[in-house]
Amino acid sequence: MKEVAMPLHIEILTIAPFVSKATNIYSFVIFVANISLFLEVNMQHEIIPFARRKIDWVFVAFFVINLFFITYIVDIEQLIIPDPNHFQQPPWPPAPMVKLIHNYGNSLDPLLIARPQWWKMTIWLDVLFYGPFYLFAIYAFIKGRDWIRMPAIFYSGMMFAGVFIILGEEIAGPHATPHLPQVLGLNLPWLLFPVFLTLRLRREHPFDVVQA
């Protein structure tokens, strides 16, 4: 008996229910797997409230000081005012802050007054990248969000390297400070905090208590 070929559209209609069932089963399996993973993660990890994470108060305070004072007052002034010896008072930063920054530079830190191009590039990093990072870090540390871990470790490496290079200029560069102990002491937090931050975030879930 000769076999008659079935039209293509009839073949598709014939196997469609089986494909649909297989797809539905696959989707259901994926759904169950995701639910199981979600339940497993939430059963094993419990976020410690920020009020009980006393050490994180120090990190949040560091981020706040950097965001609202260092980055967008002290550092951005050095981009807004290219030459501190010849300038008109800009709308920002406020005049008392500009005077404070210039007094510090003239008294202790010639590098801040000289403002070479490489120095300004470190300020651009601060304004464009570190500033937004501080904002996200404040939120993540208060809420206990693990996604801040890798950005914070990346930030720590960049900050440590930048401060290390700046201190080399302060010690033996063309604009070396005549008041090295004071300048080292003022810059030391930005050399040490990146190390402490990396150690704080060394665990995969740094804000959680892993339940047995």
C-alpha positions, 0 to 999 in steps of 0.5 A: 500500500502506497504511503500518502504524505501528510501536508505540512500544515496538518503535520504541524497541527498534529504535533503541536499539542505534544510540543506545547505540553513539553514546553509547559512541562519544561517551563514548570520544571524551571519555575519549580527550580527557581522557587526551590533556589529562592527558598533555599537562599532565604532559608540559609541567609538572614540579613543582620539589621544595620542597627546591629552591624556596628562596624558598618556604621563606620563605613557608612560614615566614611561614605557620607563624608566622602560624598557630601564633603570630599568629592563634591566640595573639596575635590570638585573645587579643584576642577571648577577653579583651575588656578587658585591664584586667579579666579572669581568666586563660583556658585559652588563650592561656597566661599568659606569652603573655597577659602578653607581649601586654599588655606590648607593648600597654601599652608600644607599641600603645594600639590593641591595648589599646583593642580597638575593635569594628572592630579585633575584626572584623579579628581575626575575619577572621584567626581564621575565614579567614586561619588555615585559609588558612595551613594550606592554604597550607603544604601547597600550597607544600610540595607545589607545588599550583597551586590555592592561587594564587587563594586566596592572591592574594585573601588578599593583597589582604585582608591588605594592605587590613586592615594599611593601614587599621590603620596609618592608625589607628596614625598618626592615629587616636584610639588612635595610637601614641606609638612609630610607628617601632617599630609600623610596623617590627613591622607592615611584614612584613604589608604587604610579604608580600602584595605579594611573595606576589602576585608569587610566584604571578603565573604560572599554574603557579608551582611548575612548570618548563615543559619545551620 
